[in-house]
Amino acid sequence: MSASRLMPRPLAESTFLRVYVMLALALVLTFGLALVAFTLIDKVRREHYRELLAEAPMTLLTAELGVLPQESRQAWLDEQSRALGIQLELYEWGTYSLSYFERARLEAGRTLAYQEESQRWILYRRLPGEQWLLKAELTSMSERQLTGLAQNLGQWLSAVEGEQRRERLERLKNAAFTATLSEQVPEGLDPERVTRMQDSEVVVRLLPQRWAMSLFLRLPTPEGGIEWVQVGPLKPFEPMSLTLSLTLLVIMLAVLAGIIYMIVRGLEARVARLELAATRIAGGHLDTRVKVDSSDFLGRLGMAFNGMAAQVQALLQSQQDMIRGVSHELRTPVARIRFAVQMVEDMIDSPPVRRQLKGIDGDIEELDTLIDEILTYARLGGGQVQGMDLKSEEVDCRALAVRVIETLAPLHGRLSLELAPGPEIEVVAEPRYLQRALQNLVANACRHADSRVMISIKHSLRTVQLAVEDDGPGVPENDRLKVFKPFSRLDDSRTRRSGGYGLGLSIVQKIMHWHRGSVVIDDSPTLGGARFTLQLPQAALPATPAEETDFTPTRLV
């Protein structure tokens, strides 16, 4: 099991890359939707402005029409239509087709304004207190229509005096239409034009700097004085500027991008913690679990991950228990067979039989050694050394190599076991298992060497290297990973003729894994055979069993 298989970093990075691409596409789509939204908002603002602008003229027309008798209304509508250039029609309330919302707005005393595709304006307003509906159709608002409506306003105000005039003006005011009544001559009017003005005459004044216009008319008072009515300034509709729209869009997208970024960063952090837990499990910490505090998709992934980890741990534990159980159970029959062979050997003096018994005893010794190897491999299984009190300490590498040579040299008298010269080098490790790893490599080299085996010790800034070289046939490059698999034996010159069980190098790899080091194979530049190198961290202490089991579960929030 490896971390790359559980949570490959390129796969995780490509996943987040796809997420970021999707988020970028979402931002582009949001930008397009925002443009459509701003267009619709601008359209609604334009329609609202039209209603406000039409409110005062329609209020004025319905007020004038409402005081006329029924038989005089059509003639008044015809006269106003000719004078203003506006088609005015009167309909009975119940006979005209209107929607529910249109009726509700008209009943509330509001004016409806619509613009058809032909750019014609359609205006509706209900006569106050009556079941009649006034409809007005016009192509555009011209100066003729403005002055005509202003003259109607003057006539409508002239019919009353004093405070009643101001009350009528108040009925017409809204956000788009303002009218004021004053006894002072408005500023900005030509004095000569003022002296020539007659009652109810309308003066239009343009305000280019504000893109607006104002209308002025004078009304006589009962006391012989003059009052001035100012309508406006009437401002045209101002759509939302492109700069403001783009600024609002950028601000909105920036806020949205920030929110999305925070969400993705949170998800990425949670996935990173999940990856850390997977890496720890791949490193042999099978008791690692992910703490699940949410029920979203990452929480469900964490629960599935915990279930997978528990299943893997249970399978590996049962496998190791079975190996240890079988190995222990094999010791009893092997011991009985050895005892029986020794008894038969003591009872029989025939040389041929004794030679056969000696061969059987050698086979029993080989089987006993195999059981020891299996038990050692099982204890080192999963990257953890189980059932042993292991303590790391500083180890003299040269002294360790000398002990290994002294142990194996008597067993291989035909070979020359050498230690290359070099300085004294110390490394922090568990001495028994480090010696076991080096001894397995030297024993493996002795089985395949022709005449020489050499141990060399080197160190760099970060690692200490213990290399074992031989002058044998070497290991093919394609098979260099295969030799570390349990019970793996190659079908070439470095195989069955040399003996072995296929567990020695697997045990070496397990020990190096526990020490957070590694073992590598290459060609020997000195002897021409194979070179196995143990690489140990220079300063890092290997993990102890307490460190491996005392692990706070990674938190997914």
C-alpha positions as CSV (number, residue, x, y, z in Angstrom):
1,M,0.0,0.0,0.0
2,S,1.3,3.5,-0.9
3,A,0.2,7.0,-0.3
4,S,0.0,7.6,-4.1
5,R,-2.5,4.8,-4.4
6,L,-4.7,6.2,-1.7
7,M,-4.7,9.8,-2.6
8,P,-2.5,10.7,-5.6
9,R,-1.4,14.3,-5.4
10,P,-1.6,14.8,-9.2
11,L,-5.2,13.5,-9.1
12,A,-6.1,15.8,-6.2
13,E,-4.5,18.7,-8.0
14,S,-6.3,18.0,-11.3
15,T,-9.5,17.6,-9.4
16,F,-9.1,21.1,-7.8
17,L,-8.0,22.4,-11.2
18,R,-11.3,21.2,-12.7
19,V,-13.1,22.8,-9.8
20,Y,-11.4,26.2,-10.4
21,V,-12.2,26.0,-14.1
22,M,-15.8,25.3,-13.3
23,L,-15.8,28.2,-10.9
24,A,-14.3,30.5,-13.5
25,L,-17.0,29.4,-15.9
26,A,-19.6,30.1,-13.2
27,L,-18.2,33.6,-12.8
28,V,-18.4,34.2,-16.5
29,L,-22.0,32.9,-16.5
30,T,-22.7,35.1,-13.5
31,F,-21.3,38.1,-15.3
32,G,-23.6,37.5,-18.2
33,L,-26.6,37.0,-16.0
34,A,-25.7,40.2,-14.1
35,L,-25.6,42.1,-17.4
36,V,-29.1,40.8,-18.2
37,A,-30.2,41.7,-14.7
38,F,-28.9,45.2,-15.1
39,T,-30.7,45.5,-18.4
40,L,-33.9,44.4,-16.9
41,I,-33.5,46.7,-14.0
42,D,-32.8,49.6,-16.3
43,K,-36.0,48.7,-18.3
44,V,-38.0,48.6,-15.1
45,R,-36.6,52.0,-14.1
46,R,-37.5,53.4,-17.5
47,E,-41.1,52.2,-17.2
48,H,-41.4,53.6,-13.7
49,Y,-40.1,56.9,-14.9
50,R,-42.7,57.0,-17.7
51,E,-45.4,56.3,-15.2
52,L,-44.2,59.1,-12.9
53,L,-43.9,61.5,-15.8
54,A,-47.4,60.6,-17.1
55,E,-48.9,60.9,-13.6
56,A,-49.3,64.7,-13.5
57,P,-50.7,65.2,-17.1
58,M,-53.2,62.3,-16.6
59,T,-54.2,63.6,-13.2
60,L,-54.8,67.0,-14.7
61,L,-56.8,65.6,-17.6
62,T,-59.0,63.4,-15.4
63,A,-59.6,66.2,-12.9
64,E,-60.8,68.5,-15.7
65,L,-62.8,65.8,-17.3
66,G,-64.4,64.8,-14.0
67,V,-66.1,68.1,-13.4
68,L,-67.7,68.2,-16.8
69,P,-71.3,66.8,-17.4
70,Q,-71.6,63.5,-19.1
71,E,-72.9,65.0,-22.4
72,S,-70.0,67.5,-22.7
73,R,-67.2,65.1,-22.2
74,Q,-66.8,63.7,-25.7
75,A,-66.7,67.2,-27.2
76,W,-64.0,68.2,-24.6
77,L,-62.0,65.0,-25.5
78,D,-62.1,65.8,-29.2
79,E,-61.1,69.4,-28.6
80,Q,-58.1,68.4,-26.4
81,S,-57.1,65.7,-28.8
82,R,-56.8,68.3,-31.6
83,A,-55.1,70.9,-29.4
84,L,-52.6,68.6,-27.8
85,G,-52.0,66.1,-30.6
86,I,-52.9,63.3,-28.2
87,Q,-55.7,60.7,-28.9
88,L,-58.0,60.7,-25.9
89,E,-60.7,58.1,-25.4
90,L,-63.1,57.3,-22.6
91,Y,-64.2,53.8,-21.8
92,E,-66.5,52.3,-19.3
93,W,-64.7,50.6,-16.5
94,G,-66.3,47.2,-16.8
95,T,-66.1,46.9,-20.6
96,Y,-62.4,47.4,-21.1
97,S,-60.1,44.4,-20.9
98,L,-57.6,44.7,-18.1
99,S,-55.6,42.2,-16.1
100,Y,-56.1,41.8,-12.3
101,F,-52.9,43.7,-11.5
102,E,-53.7,46.5,-13.9
103,R,-57.1,47.0,-12.4
104,A,-55.6,46.9,-8.9
105,R,-53.2,49.6,-9.8
106,L,-55.8,51.8,-11.4
107,E,-58.2,51.4,-8.5
108,A,-55.3,52.6,-6.2
109,G,-55.3,55.8,-8.1
110,R,-52.2,55.2,-10.2
111,T,-51.5,55.8,-13.8
112,L,-50.4,53.0,-16.2
113,A,-47.9,53.8,-18.9
114,Y,-46.9,51.3,-21.7
115,Q,-44.7,51.7,-24.7
116,E,-45.6,49.6,-27.7
117,E,-43.1,48.3,-30.3
118,S,-44.1,51.2,-32.6
119,Q,-42.8,53.6,-29.9
120,R,-46.3,54.8,-29.1
121,W,-47.2,55.5,-25.5
122,I,-50.4,54.2,-24.1
123,L,-51.6,55.9,-20.8
124,Y,-54.5,54.8,-18.6
125,R,-56.1,56.5,-15.6
126,R,-59.4,56.0,-13.9
127,L,-61.6,59.0,-13.3
128,P,-61.7,59.6,-9.5
129,G,-64.9,58.3,-8.0
130,E,-66.3,57.1,-11.3
131,Q,-66.5,53.9,-13.4
132,W,-64.8,55.5,-16.4
133,L,-61.3,54.9,-17.8
134,L,-59.4,57.6,-19.7
135,K,-57.0,56.3,-22.3
136,A,-54.4,58.5,-24.0
137,E,-52.2,57.5,-27.0
138,L,-49.3,59.7,-28.2
139,T,-46.2,59.2,-30.3
140,S,-43.8,61.4,-28.3
141,M,-43.9,64.3,-25.9
142,S,-43.3,67.5,-28.0
143,E,-43.1,71.2,-27.1
144,R,-46.7,71.6,-28.4
145,Q,-48.0,69.0,-26.0
146,L,-46.0,70.4,-23.1
147,T,-47.2,74.0,-23.7
148,G,-50.8,72.8,-24.2
149,L,-50.8,70.8,-21.0
150,A,-49.2,73.8,-19.2
151,Q,-52.1,76.0,-20.5
152,N,-54.6,73.5,-19.3
153,L,-52.8,73.6,-15.9
154,G,-53.1,77.4,-15.9
155,Q,-56.8,77.3,-16.7
156,W,-57.4,74.6,-14.1
157,L,-55.6,76.7,-11.4
158,S,-57.3,79.9,-12.5
159,A,-60.6,78.4,-11.7
160,V,-59.7,78.6,-7.9
161,E,-58.0,81.1,-5.7
162,G,-55.6,81.2,-2.8
163,E,-54.8,78.0,-0.9
164,Q,-57.0,76.0,-3.3
165,R,-54.4,76.6,-6.0
166,R,-51.6,75.3,-3.9
167,E,-53.7,72.2,-2.9
168,R,-54.3,71.4,-6.6
169,L,-50.6,71.8,-7.3
170,E,-49.8,69.4,-4.4
171,R,-52.0,66.8,-6.1
172,L,-49.8,66.8,-9.2
173,K,-46.4,66.6,-7.5
174,N,-44.4,63.4,-7.7
175,A,-40.8,62.3,-8.1
176,A,-40.7,63.3,-11.8
177,F,-43.0,66.3,-11.8
178,T,-42.7,69.3,-9.5
179,A,-44.7,72.6,-9.7
180,T,-44.3,75.6,-7.5
181,L,-46.5,78.8,-7.0
182,S,-44.8,82.1,-6.2
183,E,-45.5,85.8,-6.3
184,Q,-41.9,86.6,-7.3
185,V,-40.7,86.6,-10.9
186,P,-38.7,83.5,-11.6
187,E,-35.0,84.0,-12.0
188,G,-33.5,83.6,-15.5
189,L,-36.5,84.9,-17.5
190,D,-35.9,87.7,-20.0
191,P,-37.4,90.9,-18.4
192,E,-38.8,92.1,-21.8
193,R,-40.4,88.7,-22.3
194,V,-41.9,89.0,-18.8
195,T,-43.5,92.4,-19.5
196,R,-45.1,91.1,-22.8
197,M,-46.5,87.9,-21.3
198,Q,-50.2,87.6,-21.0
199,D,-52.1,85.6,-18.5
200,S,-51.8,81.8,-18.9
201,E,-49.1,82.3,-21.6
202,V,-46.4,79.6,-21.3
203,V,-42.7,80.2,-21.5
204,V,-40.3,77.2,-22.0
205,R,-36.8,77.6,-20.7
206,L,-34.1,75.0,-21.6
207,L,-31.4,74.1,-19.2
208,P,-28.6,72.5,-21.3
209,Q,-26.2,72.0,-18.5
210,R,-28.8,69.8,-16.8
211,W,-30.4,68.4,-19.9
212,A,-33.8,69.6,-18.6
213,M,-36.5,72.2,-19.2
214,S,-38.8,74.3,-17.1
215,L,-42.2,75.8,-18.0
216,F,-43.4,79.2,-16.6
217,L,-46.8,80.8,-16.7
218,R,-48.5,83.7,-14.9
219,L,-51.9,83.7,-13.3
220,P,-53.8,86.7,-12.2
221,T,-55.1,87.0,-8.6
222,P,-58.4,88.5,-7.4
223,E,-56.5,91.4,-5.8
224,G,-55.0,92.4,-9.2
225,G,-51.6,90.9,-8.6
226,I,-49.7,88.2,-10.4
227,E,-48.7,84.7,-9.3
228,W,-46.0,82.6,-11.2
229,V,-46.2,78.9,-11.7
230,Q,-43.0,77.0,-12.4
231,V,-43.3,73.5,-13.7
232,G,-40.1,71.5,-13.5
233,P,-37.3,71.3,-14.2
234,L,-38.4,68.2,-16.1
235,K,-35.4,65.9,-16.4
236,P,-35.1,63.2,-19.1
237,F,-34.6,59.6,-18.1
238,E,-31.1,58.9,-17.1
239,P,-30.1,55.3,-17.7
240,M,-27.5,53.7,-15.4
241,S,-24.1,54.8,-16.8
242,L,-21.8,52.2,-18.2
243,T,-19.1,53.0,-15.8
244,L,-21.4,52.6,-12.8
245,S,-22.8,49.4,-14.2
246,L,-19.3,47.9,-14.8
247,T,-18.2,49.1,-11.3
248,L,-21.1,47.4,-9.7
249,L,-20.5,44.3,-11.8
250,V,-16.9,44.2,-10.8
251,I,-17.7,44.7,-7.1
252,M,-20.4,42.0,-7.2
253,L,-18.0,39.6,-9.0
254,A,-15.2,40.3,-6.6
255,V,-17.4,39.6,-3.6
256,L,-18.7,36.5,-5.3
257,A,-15.2,35.4,-6.2
258,G,-14.1,36.0,-2.6
259,I,-16.9,33.9,-1.2
260,I,-16.3,31.1,-3.7
261,Y,-12.5,31.3,-2.9
262,M,-13.2,31.0,0.8
263,I,-15.5,28.0,0.2
264,V,-13.0,26.3,-2.1
265,R,-10.1,26.9,0.3
266,G,-12.1,25.4,3.1
267,L,-12.9,22.3,1.0
268,E,-9.3,22.1,-0.1
269,A,-8.1,22.2,3.5
270,R,-10.5,19.5,4.5
271,V,-9.4,17.3,1.5
272,A,-5.8,18.0,2.4
273,R,-6.4,16.7,6.0
274,L,-8.1,13.6,4.4
275,E,-5.0,13.2,2.2
276,L,-2.8,13.4,5.3
277,A,-4.8,10.7,7.0
278,A,-4.5,8.5,3.9
279,T,-0.7,9.1,3.8
280,R,-0.4,8.1,7.4
281,I,-2.3,4.9,6.8
282,A,-0.1,4.2,3.7
283,G,2.9,4.8,6.0
284,G,1.8,2.0,8.4
285,H,-0.3,3.9,10.9
286,L,-3.3,1.8,10.4
287,D,-5.1,3.2,13.5
288,T,-5.4,6.6,11.9
289,R,-9.0,7.8,11.5
290,V,-10.7,10.9,10.2
291,K,-12.9,12.8,12.6
292,V,-16.2,13.5,11.0
293,D,-18.2,16.5,12.3
294,S,-20.4,17.2,9.3
295,S,-22.9,15.4,7.1
296,D,-22.0,16.9,3.8
297,F,-20.3,15.1,1.0
298,L,-16.9,15.4,2.6
299,G,-18.3,14.1,5.9
300,R,-19.7,11.1,4.0
301,L,-16.4,10.7,2.3
302,G,-14.7,10.7,5.7
303,M,-17.0,8.0,7.0
304,A,-16.4,5.9,4.0
305,F,-12.6,6.5,4.4
306,N,-12.8,5.4,8.1
307,G,-14.7,2.2,7.0
308,M,-12.1,1.5,4.4
309,A,-9.2,2.0,6.9
310,A,-10.9,-0.2,9.5
311,Q,-11.4,-2.9,6.9
312,V,-7.7,-2.7,5.8
313,Q,-6.5,-2.8,9.3
314,A,-8.7,-5.8,10.1
315,L,-7.5,-7.7,7.1
316,L,-3.9,-7.0,7.7
317,Q,-4.2,-7.8,11.4
318,S,-6.0,-11.2,10.6
319,Q,-3.3,-11.9,8.1
320,Q,-0.5,-11.3,10.6
321,D,-2.3,-13.2,13.3
322,M,-2.7,-16.2,11.0
323,I,1.0,-16.0,10.0
324,R,2.1,-15.9,13.6
325,G,-0.3,-18.6,14.6
326,V,0.7,-20.9,11.8
327,S,4.4,-20.3,12.5
328,H,4.1,-21.0,16.2
329,E,2.1,-24.1,15.5
330,L,4.7,-25.4,13.1
331,R,7.4,-25.2,15.8
332,T,5.8,-28.1,17.8
333,P,5.8,-30.7,15.0
334,V,9.3,-29.5,13.9
335,A,10.6,-30.0,17.4
336,R,9.0,-33.5,17.6
337,I,10.5,-34.5,14.3
338,R,14.0,-33.2,15.3
339,F,13.7,-35.1,18.6
340,A,12.6,-38.3,16.7
341,V,15.5,-38.0,14.2
342,Q,18.0,-37.6,17.1
343,M,16.6,-40.7,18.8
344,V,16.8,-42.7,15.6
345,E,20.4,-41.4,15.0
346,D,21.4,-42.6,18.4
347,M,19.9,-46.1,17.8
348,I,21.4,-46.8,14.4
349,D,25.0,-47.0,13.5
350,S,24.7,-47.6,9.8
351,P,26.6,-44.9,7.9
352,P,24.1,-44.6,5.0
353,V,21.2,-44.2,7.4
354,R,23.1,-41.6,9.5
355,R,23.9,-39.6,6.3
356,Q,20.2,-39.6,5.5
357,L,19.4,-38.5,9.0
358,K,21.9,-35.8,8.8
359,G,20.2,-34.5,5.7
360,I,16.8,-34.6,7.4
361,D,18.3,-32.7,10.3
362,G,19.6,-30.0,7.9
363,D,16.1,-29.8,6.3
364,I,14.6,-29.4,9.8
365,E,17.1,-26.6,10.5
366,E,16.2,-24.9,7.3
367,L,12.5,-25.2,8.1
368,D,13.1,-23.8,11.6
369,T,15.0,-20.8,10.1
370,L,12.2,-20.2,7.7
371,I,9.7,-20.1,10.6
372,D,11.9,-17.5,12.3
373,E,12.0,-15.4,9.2
374,I,8.2,-15.6,8.8
375,L,7.7,-14.5,12.5
376,T,10.2,-11.6,12.0
377,Y,8.4,-10.5,8.9
378,A,5.0,-10.7,10.6
379,R,6.3,-8.6,13.5
380,L,7.5,-6.0,11.1
381,G,4.3,-6.1,9.0
382,G,2.5,-2.8,8.2
383,G,5.5,-0.7,9.0
384,Q,5.1,-1.2,12.8
385,V,7.3,-3.3,15.1
386,Q,4.8,-5.1,17.2
387,G,5.2,-6.8,20.6
388,M,8.7,-5.6,21.2
389,D,10.3,-2.9,23.4
390,L,12.3,-0.9,20.8
391,K,14.5,1.9,21.8
392,S,16.5,4.1,19.4
393,E,20.0,5.1,20.2
394,E,23.2,6.2,18.6
395,V,24.8,3.4,16.7
396,D,28.5,3.2,15.5
397,C,28.1,2.1,11.9
398,R,31.7,0.7,11.5
399,A,31.4,-1.3,14.7
400,L,28.1,-2.6,13.5
401,A,29.6,-3.7,10.2
402,V,32.5,-5.4,12.0
403,R,30.1,-7.5,14.1
404,V,28.2,-8.5,11.0
405,I,31.5,-9.6,9.2
406,E,32.6,-11.5,12.3
407,T,29.3,-13.4,12.4
408,L,29.1,-14.3,8.8
409,A,32.8,-14.8,7.8
410,P,33.1,-18.3,9.4
411,L,30.0,-19.5,7.5
412,H,31.5,-18.4,4.1
413,G,35.1,-19.4,4.2
414,R,35.6,-19.3,0.5
415,L,34.7,-15.6,0.3
416,S,36.5,-12.4,1.4
417,L,34.3,-10.2,3.5
418,E,35.8,-6.6,3.6
419,L,35.0,-3.3,5.2
420,A,36.0,-0.3,3.2
421,P,38.2,2.2,5.0
422,G,36.5,5.4,6.2
423,P,35.7,7.6,9.2
424,E,33.7,6.7,12.3
425,I,30.0,7.4,11.5
426,E,27.1,7.3,14.0
427,V,23.4,7.2,13.2
428,V,20.3,7.2,15.5
429,A,18.6,3.8,15.0
430,E,17.4,0.6,16.8
431,P,20.7,-1.3,16.9
432,R,19.3,-4.9,16.8
433,Y,17.1,-4.4,13.8
434,L,19.7,-2.2,12.0
435,Q,22.2,-5.0,12.4
436,R,19.6,-7.5,11.2
437,A,19.0,-5.5,8.0
438,L,22.8,-5.2,7.3
439,Q,23.3,-8.8,8.1
440,N,20.5,-9.9,5.7
441,L,22.1,-7.8,2.9
442,V,25.6,-9.3,3.6
443,A,24.1,-12.9,3.7
444,N,22.3,-12.3,0.5
445,A,25.6,-11.0,-1.1
446,C,27.5,-14.0,0.2
447,R,25.0,-16.4,-1.5
448,H,25.6,-14.7,-4.9
449,A,29.2,-13.5,-4.8
450,D,32.0,-15.3,-6.5
451,S,34.8,-14.3,-4.2
452,R,34.4,-10.9,-2.6
453,V,31.8,-9.0,-0.6
454,M,32.5,-5.4,0.6
455,I,30.7,-3.1,3.0
456,S,31.2,0.7,2.7
457,I,29.9,3.4,4.9
458,K,29.4,7.0,3.8
459,H,27.5,10.0,5.0
460,S,26.1,13.2,3.5
461,L,24.4,16.3,4.9
462,R,21.1,14.4,5.5
463,T,21.7,10.7,5.1
464,V,24.0,7.9,6.2
465,Q,24.6,5.2,3.6
466,L,25.6,1.6,4.3
467,A,26.4,-0.2,1.0
468,V,26.9,-3.9,0.5
469,E,28.6,-4.9,-2.8
470,D,29.5,-8.3,-4.4
471,D,31.2,-9.5,-7.5
472,G,28.3,-11.8,-8.5
473,P,26.0,-11.6,-11.5
474,G,24.1,-8.6,-10.3
475,V,20.3,-8.0,-10.4
476,P,18.6,-7.1,-13.7
477,E,17.1,-3.6,-13.7
478,N,13.6,-4.9,-14.5
479,D,13.7,-7.2,-11.4
480,R,15.1,-4.8,-8.8
481,L,11.6,-4.0,-7.3
482,K,10.5,-7.6,-7.4
483,V,13.2,-8.8,-5.1
484,F,11.7,-7.0,-2.1
485,K,8.4,-8.9,-2.4
486,P,7.9,-11.6,0.1
487,F,8.9,-15.1,-1.1
488,S,10.1,-13.6,-4.4
489,R,12.9,-15.5,-6.1
490,L,14.3,-14.6,-9.6
491,D,14.7,-17.2,-12.3
492,D,18.2,-16.3,-13.3
493,S,21.7,-16.8,-11.9
494,R,20.8,-15.2,-8.6
495,T,18.1,-17.7,-7.7
496,R,17.5,-21.2,-6.4
497,R,21.1,-22.5,-6.6
498,S,22.0,-20.0,-3.9
499,G,19.2,-20.9,-1.5
500,G,17.2,-18.4,0.6
501,Y,13.5,-18.1,1.3
502,G,12.7,-14.8,-0.4
503,L,12.0,-13.0,3.0
504,G,15.4,-11.5,3.8
505,L,15.2,-8.5,1.6
506,S,11.5,-8.0,2.5
507,I,12.5,-7.8,6.1
508,V,15.3,-5.3,5.2
509,Q,12.7,-3.1,3.5
510,K,10.4,-3.2,6.5
511,I,13.1,-2.3,8.9
512,M,14.2,0.6,6.7
513,H,10.6,1.8,6.4
514,W,10.3,1.8,10.2
515,H,13.5,3.9,10.4
516,R,12.0,6.3,7.8
517,G,14.8,5.3,5.4
518,S,15.0,3.2,2.3
519,V,17.0,0.5,0.5
520,V,18.0,0.8,-3.1
521,I,19.6,-1.5,-5.6
522,D,22.1,-0.6,-8.4
523,D,25.2,-2.0,-10.0
524,S,28.5,-2.1,-8.0
525,P,31.0,0.3,-9.5
526,T,33.9,-1.4,-7.6
527,L,33.2,-5.2,-7.8
528,G,30.9,-5.3,-10.8
529,G,28.0,-7.2,-9.2
530,A,25.0,-5.9,-7.3
531,R,25.1,-3.1,-4.7
532,F,22.4,-2.8,-2.0
533,T,22.4,0.5,-0.1
534,L,20.7,1.3,3.2
535,Q,19.9,5.0,3.4
536,L,19.1,6.3,6.9
537,P,18.2,9.9,8.0
538,Q,21.1,11.6,9.5
539,A,19.3,13.4,12.4
540,A,15.7,12.2,12.5
541,L,14.7,9.7,15.1
542,P,12.7,6.7,14.0
543,A,9.1,6.5,15.2
544,T,8.5,4.6,18.4
545,P,5.4,2.4,18.9
546,A,4.0,5.1,21.2
547,E,4.3,7.7,18.5
548,E,2.6,5.4,16.0
549,T,-0.4,4.6,18.2
550,D,-1.0,8.0,19.9
551,F,-2.5,9.9,16.9
552,T,-5.3,12.4,17.2
553,P,-7.7,11.8,14.4
554,T,-7.6,14.4,11.6
555,R,-10.6,16.7,11.9
556,L,-13.0,17.3,9.0
557,V,-15.2,20.4,9.7
